[in-house]
Amino acid sequence: MVSQISKPSIESLHLSSPQELLSTLQQLRQTVESEGKATFDEWNPHIQRTAFIDSALNLAEYLALRRHDLRSLQAALMPWGLSSLGRIEGRVMPNLDAVIATLEVICGSQSDRHCQRPPVEFFFEGDRFLQQHTEELFGESSPHRRVRIMVTLDTEAATNYELVRGFIQRGANCMRINCAHDTPEIWQGAIDNIRRAERETGTPCKIMMDLGGPKIRTGAVFMPHHKKRVFKGDRIVLSRQVPESDSAADPAKSPHVKQFQTSCTIPSILDLLAVDTPVYIDDGKIWTQVVDTQYHIAHEQPGLLLEVTNTSPKGVKLKPEKGMNFPDTVLDLSPLTEQDLTDLDFVAAHADIVGYSFVQRPADIELLQQELAKRCEHRLSPPAIVAKIETAIAVSNLPELIVYAAGKGSFGVMIARGDLAVQIGYQRLTEIQEEMLWICEAAHIPVIWATQVLENLVKDGIPSRGEMSDVAMSERAECVMLNKGPFIAEAIDILDDVLTRMEAHQLKKTPQLRALHSW
C-alpha cells in the first residue's frame, strides 16, 4: 500500500525550504526505521546465515521506504544537490542519514535529532555485500567485466570438447544444463568437458543445472480436415485426455474431427478454470479464453471449449508439447515433480547451482532446501539456488523468497522474462523487471537477466537493433543468459563487448560519467 508523508505532504514540497525538507526527511527516516525493524523481526527466525543479516535488514527498510510516493520529495531535493534517493537501493539508512546530515548543515540545525554523517565505508557497504554474494554464486568476475555471461548448452556439448572450450575462452563464466532435455549420460559428458576446459585454460566456470519443474503443455493435437492453422475466432477443445494417435499429425487421417482438439499434460488444472478465464498456448502465441467448461465430444469426459482471442493474422499452428499459461489462475502445484526428485540425485552431486523452476512461495524454497540436504551430506555445502521468477505470485512473494533462500545459503534470482511476460502481460514486463532489479539490489542478491537475449543473433547470425538495446540494459544485472543456437559463439563475443563498454558508463542505476570521446 502506497502512503504519503504528512505535514508537509510530499506533493507540496517542490518549493519547500531546507527546514521543511529536513523535517520531512527526519519523519520519513523514523518511519522507515520502525517499519523496517518490524518486518525484519518477522524474517529473523528464518535467517541462519549471519552474512545475510545486514542485507535482510536493508531489504526490510527499503520496502518500508518504497511504501511512500517519493517523487515530489526527490524533485524538491534536486535544487540543493541532494537528489540521491533514486539510487538508494543498496544502502537505505546511510543514504537517508547523509542527506539529513547535509540538510542540517544547510539549516544550521543542532536539534535533538541531530544526525551524524555515516562513515564512507557504511555508504558503500551495500555494494560490497552484493559483490560478495555474487562471487559466492558465480565465482570471481572476468578481469575486464563485472557482469557474468551464462551459456545454455545443447546436446552437442557432451561430445564436442572444442565447442565448450571455445565458449569459456570467449568469456562464458557459467554453463547452463536444462534437465528438461537429454539424459544423465549426456549431462555427464558436458560436465566432463567443462571441467577439462577449466583445467586446460585455467579459467573457472560454474555449472547451473535447471530442474524441469511441472510441465504444463499441450498433448496430442487433432486438426479439422480443412484447417492447418489457428486464427482469431477459432475454437479449441481442451480435453483431459486426447488419445495418442498417428492421425493427430495428419488431419487427412481424422476427417471426423470438426475443430481443433488437444489436452493438458496436467489435467487437474482444468478443474480450476471458469468461463472467461484466459488460457495462453505456445508462449503466448495463441491467446484464448474459456467459453464452456462442460463441453462434450462424443463419449469422452467433458472438456473445456476455448475461443481464440488473439494470434498472428497469418495464423499459428497448434502443436503438441507447447507450453500453456493460465495468468489469472492460482495453480497450487508442487515445483518439484517426481522426475525432478530423480534428477536431483545427479544435480546435487554435480552442479554448483540449481535452477529452480515454478517457485512461487517460501514453502517451495524450504522444500528444495530439504531435498538438497538429504543428498548433500558428503558435500561441504549444498549447491546454490537460483529461483526462476516466472509467475505473478512469485513476483509478489519475492522479498520472502529471498529471505528464506539467502538466509540459509548462496542464492540468486533469474528474471524468466518469457513465461513472466505471458503471465503478467507484455506491457507490464519492463516495469516489473525494474522493480525486481531494485528489490534484489536492496537485498544484495545477484540477478540473472534471461530469455531471448540476442535471440536473432544466436539463431540467425544477425542481431536486431532492439536486441542491442536490450543487451545494453542488461548491464544492471549480475549475469546475462544466452540460450542455445548455432551462432552462440558469436553472441558471446558481442555480449562481452557491449557489457564491457556499458560498464564504463553505467553501474547498476548509477552513471559513471566517463569522459565522452565522440565530441
C-alpha positions in Angstrom: 0.0 0.0 0.0 1.4 3.4 -1.0 1.2 6.0 1.7 2.1 9.7 1.9 4.2 11.7 4.4 2.1 14.3 6.2 2.8 17.8 7.4 4.0 18.9 4.9 2.8 16.4 2.3 5.3 15.3 -0.3 3.2 16.8 -3.1 3.7 20.3 -1.7 7.5 20.0 -1.3 8.7 21.2 -4.7 9.2 24.7 -3.4 9.9 23.8 0.2 12.6 25.4 2.3 15.5 23.4 3.6 13.9 23.4 7.0 10.7 21.8 5.7 12.7 19.2 3.8 14.7 18.4 6.8 11.6 17.9 9.0 10.0 15.7 6.3 13.2 13.5 5.9 13.5 13.1 9.7 10.0 11.9 9.9 10.5 9.6 6.9 13.6 8.1 8.4 11.9 7.4 11.7 9.0 5.6 9.9 11.4 3.6 7.7 13.5 2.6 10.7 10.5 1.4 12.8 8.6 -0.3 10.0 11.8 -1.9 8.7 12.6 -3.3 12.1 9.1 -4.8 12.4 9.5 -6.6 9.1 13.0 -7.7 9.9 11.9 -9.1 13.2 9.3 -11.3 11.4 12.0 -12.6 9.0 14.8 -13.1 11.5 13.8 -16.6 12.6 14.3 -17.8 9.1 17.8 -16.3 8.8 20.6 -18.8 9.7 23.4 -17.2 7.7 24.9 -14.3 9.6 26.4 -12.9 6.3 22.8 -12.1 5.2 21.5 -10.3 8.3 22.6 -6.8 7.3 21.2 -7.4 3.8 17.9 -8.6 5.1 17.6 -5.5 7.3 18.4 -3.2 4.4 15.7 -5.0 2.3 13.1 -4.5 5.1 14.0 -0.8 5.3 13.8 -0.4 1.5 10.3 -2.0 1.4 9.3 0.4 4.2 10.7 3.4 2.2 9.0 2.4 -1.0 5.6 2.3 0.6 5.7 6.1 0.2 5.5 8.0 -3.1 8.8 9.9 -3.1 8.6 11.6 -6.4 8.0 15.1 -5.2 10.5 14.8 -2.4 13.1 13.7 -4.9 12.3 16.7 -7.1 12.4 19.1 -4.1 15.9 17.9 -3.1 17.3 18.5 -6.6 17.9 22.2 -6.3 20.0 21.5 -3.2 22.2 18.9 -5.0 20.8 16.1 -2.8 18.7 14.1 -5.3 20.3 10.8 -4.3 17.2 8.9 -3.1 16.8 7.4 -6.6 19.9 5.3 -6.1 19.2 4.3 -2.5 18.6 0.5 -3.0 21.8 -1.0 -1.6 22.2 1.5 1.3 18.9 2.8 2.6 19.8 4.2 6.1 23.3 5.5 5.2 21.8 7.4 2.3 19.0 8.9 4.3 21.4 9.9 7.0 23.8 11.5 4.6 21.0 13.7 3.1 19.7 14.6 6.5 23.2 15.5 7.8 23.8 17.7 4.8 20.4 19.5 5.3 21.2 20.0 8.9 24.4 21.8 7.9 22.5 23.9 5.4 19.9 24.8 8.1 22.4 25.3 10.9 20.4 22.8 12.8 21.5 21.4 16.2 18.3 19.6 17.1 17.9 16.7 19.5 17.5 14.5 16.4 20.9 15.6 15.0 22.2 13.0 12.5 25.8 12.0 12.3 27.1 11.7 8.8 27.7 8.0 8.1 31.3 6.8 7.6 32.2 6.3 3.9 32.6 2.6 4.4 28.9 2.4 5.5 27.8 4.2 2.4 29.4 1.6 0.1 28.7 -1.4 2.3 25.8 -2.5 0.1 28.0 -2.6 -3.0 30.5 -4.8 -1.1 27.7 -7.2 0.1 26.4 -7.5 -3.5 29.8 -8.2 -4.9 30.4 -10.8 -2.1 27.1 -12.6 -2.7 27.7 -12.5 -6.5 31.2 -14.1 -6.1 29.7 -16.8 -3.8 27.2 -17.7 -6.6 29.3 -17.2 -9.8 32.9 -17.1 -8.7 35.2 -14.1 -9.5 34.3 -11.9 -12.4 36.3 -11.6 -15.6 39.2 -9.1 -15.3 37.6 -6.6 -17.6 33.9 -7.2 -16.9 31.7 -7.2 -13.8 28.6 -8.9 -15.4 28.9 -12.6 -15.9 27.8 -14.5 -19.0 25.8 -17.7 -18.8 25.5 -20.0 -21.8 22.8 -22.7 -22.3 24.4 -25.9 -23.6 22.8 -28.2 -26.2 23.4 -31.9 -26.6 26.5 -31.4 -28.7 28.4 -30.1 -25.7 28.6 -33.7 -24.4 30.7 -34.8 -27.3 32.3 -31.6 -28.7 35.1 -30.6 -26.3 36.4 -27.8 -28.5 32.9 -26.2 -28.6 32.8 -26.0 -24.8 36.4 -24.8 -24.5 35.7 -22.1 -27.1 32.8 -20.8 -25.0 35.0 -20.4 -22.0 37.8 -18.8 -23.9 35.4 -16.3 -25.4 34.2 -15.2 -21.9 31.5 -17.5 -20.7 31.5 -17.6 -16.8 28.7 -20.2 -16.3 27.3 -23.1 -18.3 23.6 -24.0 -18.0 22.3 -27.5 -18.5 18.5 -27.8 -18.8 17.4 -31.1 -17.2 14.1 -31.0 -19.1 16.2 -32.3 -22.0 18.7 -35.1 -22.6 19.8 -37.7 -20.1 22.2 -38.0 -17.2 24.8 -39.6 -19.5 24.7 -36.6 -21.8 24.8 -34.2 -18.8 27.9 -36.0 -17.5 29.6 -35.7 -20.9 29.0 -32.0 -20.9 30.2 -31.6 -17.3 33.4 -33.6 -18.1 34.1 -31.2 -21.0 33.5 -28.2 -18.8 35.8 -29.4 -16.1 38.5 -30.3 -18.6 38.3 -26.9 -20.2 38.6 -25.3 -16.8 41.8 -27.2 -16.1 43.4 -26.6 -19.5 42.5 -22.9 -19.8 42.9 -22.0 -16.1 39.6 -20.3 -16.2 36.9 -21.2 -13.7 33.4 -21.9 -14.9 30.3 -22.6 -12.8 27.7 -25.2 -13.8 24.0 -24.5 -13.3 21.5 -27.3 -13.8 17.9 -26.3 -14.3 15.2 -28.7 -12.9 12.4 -29.1 -15.3 9.5 -28.4 -12.9 5.9 -29.2 -13.7 5.5 -29.3 -17.5 2.1 -27.7 -18.3 2.0 -28.4 -22.0 -0.4 -29.4 -24.8 -0.8 -33.1 -25.6 -1.6 -34.6 -29.0 -3.3 -32.3 -31.4 -6.2 -33.1 -33.7 -7.0 -30.7 -36.5 -10.0 -30.2 -38.7 -9.5 -31.6 -42.2 -9.9 -28.2 -43.8 -7.6 -26.1 -41.5 -3.9 -26.3 -40.6 -3.6 -23.0 -38.6 -5.5 -21.4 -35.7 -6.9 -18.0 -36.3 -8.7 -15.4 -34.1 -12.3 -16.6 -33.5 -11.5 -20.3 -33.9 -12.4 -22.7 -31.1 -10.2 -25.3 -29.5 -11.4 -28.2 -27.4 -9.2 -28.7 -24.4 -9.8 -32.2 -23.1 -8.5 -34.0 -20.0 -7.0 -36.6 -22.3 -6.7 -36.9 -26.0 -5.9 -40.5 -27.3 -2.5 -40.7 -28.8 -2.8 -41.4 -32.5 -1.0 -41.1 -35.7 -3.9 -39.2 -37.0 -3.0 -36.3 -34.8 -0.2 -35.4 -37.1 -2.2 -35.8 -40.3 -5.7 -34.2 -40.5 -6.4 -36.3 -43.6 -6.5 -39.4 -41.3 -9.1 -37.9 -39.0 -11.8 -36.4 -41.3 -14.4 -36.7 -38.5 -12.7 -34.0 -36.4 -14.7 -30.8 -36.7 -12.5 -28.5 -34.7 -9.1 -28.2 -33.1 -8.6 -30.5 -30.1 -5.8 -31.0 -27.7 -5.2 -31.8 -24.0 -3.3 -30.5 -21.0 -0.5 -32.6 -19.5 -1.7 -31.8 -16.0 -5.5 -32.4 -16.4 -6.3 -31.3 -12.8 -5.7 -27.7 -13.9 -8.9 -27.8 -16.0 -11.0 -28.0 -12.8 -9.7 -24.6 -11.7 -10.8 -22.8 -14.8 -14.1 -20.9 -15.2 -15.8 -19.2 -18.2 -13.8 -16.1 -19.4 -10.6 -17.4 -17.8 -7.7 -16.7 -20.2 -5.5 -19.6 -21.4 -2.3 -18.9 -23.4 -0.7 -21.5 -25.6 2.8 -21.7 -27.1 4.5 -19.0 -25.1 1.5 -16.6 -25.7 1.4 -17.1 -29.5 -2.2 -18.2 -29.2 -4.4 -16.3 -26.7 -7.7 -18.0 -25.8 -10.4 -17.7 -23.2 -12.8 -20.3 -21.8 -16.3 -20.2 -23.2 -17.6 -23.5 -21.9 -16.4 -25.7 -19.0 -18.6 -28.7 -19.8 -18.1 -29.3 -23.5 -18.7 -32.9 -24.7 -17.1 -34.7 -27.6 -18.8 -38.0 -28.4 -18.5 -40.2 -25.3 -15.4 -38.6 -23.8 -15.3 -36.8 -20.5 -16.4 -33.2 -20.8 -13.6 -30.8 -21.5 -13.2 -27.0 -22.0 -14.1 -25.1 -25.1 -11.7 -22.3 -25.8 -12.1 -19.4 -28.2 -9.0 -17.8 -29.8 -8.9 -14.1 -28.9 -5.6 -13.1 -30.4 -2.9 -14.6 -32.6 -0.9 -13.8 -35.7 -3.0 -12.6 -38.6 -1.3 -15.4 -40.6 -2.5 -17.9 -38.1 -0.4 -20.2 -35.9 0.0 -24.0 -36.0 -1.4 -25.7 -32.8 1.3 -28.2 -31.9 1.8 -30.8 -29.2 4.4 -30.2 -26.4 3.9 -26.5 -26.3 3.7 -24.5 -23.1 0.4 -23.4 -21.6 -0.1 -20.4 -19.3 -3.0 -19.5 -17.0 -2.3 -15.9 -16.0 -5.4 -15.3 -13.8 -5.4 -18.7 -12.2 -3.6 -19.7 -9.0 -2.0 -23.1 -9.7 -1.3 -25.0 -6.5 1.3 -27.2 -7.9 4.5 -28.5 -6.3 7.5 -27.1 -8.1 9.3 -30.4 -7.6 7.9 -33.3 -9.7 8.8 -36.9 -9.3 11.1 -36.5 -12.3 12.8 -33.6 -10.6 13.4 -35.6 -7.4 15.1 -38.3 -9.5 17.1 -35.7 -11.4 18.1 -34.1 -8.2 20.2 -37.1 -7.2 22.5 -36.3 -10.1 22.2 -32.5 -9.8 23.1 -32.4 -6.1 26.3 -34.3 -6.8 27.5 -32.4 -9.9 26.0 -28.8 -10.1 27.3 -25.6 -8.5 23.9 -24.0 -8.9 20.4 -25.5 -9.0 17.9 -23.6 -11.2 14.5 -23.8 -9.6 11.5 -23.6 -12.0 8.0 -22.6 -11.0 9.0 -21.5 -7.5 6.2 -19.3 -6.0 6.1 -19.4 -2.2 8.6 -19.6 0.7 7.5 -23.2 1.3 8.8 -24.0 -2.2 12.2 -22.8 -1.2 12.1 -24.9 2.0 11.1 -28.0 0.0 14.2 -27.7 -2.2 16.5 -27.0 0.7 15.3 -30.1 2.5 15.7 -32.3 -0.6 19.2 -31.0 -1.2 20.2 -31.5 2.4 19.2 -35.2 2.1 21.6 -35.6 -0.9 24.5 -33.4 0.1 25.6 -35.0 3.4 29.1 -35.5 2.0 29.5 -32.1 0.4 31.0 -29.1 2.3 27.9 -27.1 1.3 24.9 -27.8 -0.9 24.6 -26.2 -4.4 23.5 -22.6 -4.5 19.8 -22.0 -5.5 18.6 -19.7 -8.3 14.9 -19.0 -8.2 13.3 -18.6 -11.6 10.7 -15.9 -11.2 8.0 -16.6 -13.8 4.6 -16.0 -12.2 2.8 -13.1 -10.7 2.7 -14.9 -7.4 6.4 -15.3 -7.4 6.8 -11.6 -8.0 4.6 -10.7 -5.1 6.4 -13.1 -2.8 9.9 -12.1 -4.0 11.1 -10.5 -0.7 10.1 -13.6 1.3 11.6 -15.9 -1.3 14.9 -14.0 -1.0 14.9 -14.2 2.8 14.1 -17.9 3.1 16.7 -18.8 0.5 19.5 -16.4 1.1 19.0 -16.7 4.9 20.4 -20.3 4.6 22.7 -20.3 1.6 24.0 -18.8 -1.6 21.1 -17.5 -3.7 20.3 -15.7 -6.9 17.2 -14.6 -8.9 16.5 -15.3 -12.5 14.1 -12.9 -14.3 12.5 -15.5 -16.6 11.1 -13.0 -19.0 9.4 -15.4 -21.3 6.9 -17.0 -19.0 6.7 -13.9 -16.9 5.6 -11.7 -19.8 2.8 -14.2 -20.6 1.7 -14.4 -17.0 1.6 -10.6 -16.2 1.2 -9.1 -19.7 3.9 -7.9 -22.0 3.1 -4.3 -21.3 4.0 -4.8 -17.6 7.2 -6.7 -18.1 9.6 -3.8 -18.2 8.0 -2.2 -15.1 8.1 -5.5 -13.1 11.6 -6.2 -14.3 12.8 -2.9 -13.0 11.1 -3.4 -9.6 12.7 -6.9 -9.3 16.1 -5.4 -10.0 15.6 -2.9 -7.3 14.3 -5.4 -4.7 17.3 -7.7 -5.4 19.8 -4.9 -5.2 18.3 -3.8 -1.8 18.8 -7.4 -0.6 22.3 -7.5 -2.2 21.2 -10.5 -4.3 22.6 -11.2 -7.8 20.2 -11.2 -10.7 20.3 -13.2 -14.0 18.8 -11.4 -17.0 17.3 -14.2 -19.1 15.1 -15.1 -22.1 15.6 -14.1 -25.8 18.9 -12.2 -25.2 20.4 -11.7 -28.7 17.9 -14.4 -29.9 18.1 -13.3 -33.6 21.9 -13.4 -33.5 22.0 -16.7 -31.7 19.6 -18.3 -34.2 20.3 -16.5 -37.5 23.7 -14.8 -37.1 22.5 -11.2 -37.3 21.2 -9.2 -34.2 18.4 -6.8 -34.3 18.7 -3.2 -33.1 16.2 -3.8 -30.3 18.4 -6.7 -29.1 21.4 -4.5 -28.8 19.5 -2.0 -26.6 18.3 -4.9 -24.5 21.9 -6.1 -24.0 22.9 -2.6 -23.0 20.2 -2.5 -20.4 21.2 -5.9 -19.1 24.4 -4.4 -17.6 22.4 -3.7 -14.5 22.1 -7.4 -13.7 24.9 -9.5 -12.4 24.6 -12.2 -15.1 23.2 -12.4 -18.6 22.0 -15.7 -20.0 22.2 -16.7 -23.6 20.1 -19.5 -25.0 21.4 -22.2 -27.3 21.7 -21.8 -31.0 24.1 -22.2 -34.0 25.7 -18.8 -33.5 26.2 -18.8 -29.8 29.9 -18.3 -30.0 29.4 -15.0 -31.9 26.8 -14.0 -29.4 29.3 -14.4 -26.6 31.7 -12.1 -28.4 29.2 -9.4 -28.9 27.7 -9.7 -25.4 31.2 -9.5 -23.9 32.0 -6.4 -25.9 28.7 -4.5 -25.2 28.8 -5.3 -21.5 32.4 -4.1 -21.2 31.6 -0.9 -23.0 28.4 -0.2 -21.0 30.2 -0.9 -17.7 32.4 2.2 -18.3 29.2 4.3 -18.5 26.8 2.7 -16.0 27.0 0.7 -12.8 23.5 -0.6 -11.9 21.5 2.7 -11.9 24.4 5.0 -11.3 26.0 6.9 -14.2 29.8 6.6 -14.2 30.4 9.8 -16.1 33.3 8.5 -18.2 34.8 11.2 -20.4 32.9 11.4 -23.8 35.3 10.9 -26.7 32.8 11.3 -29.5 32.6 15.1 -29.2 
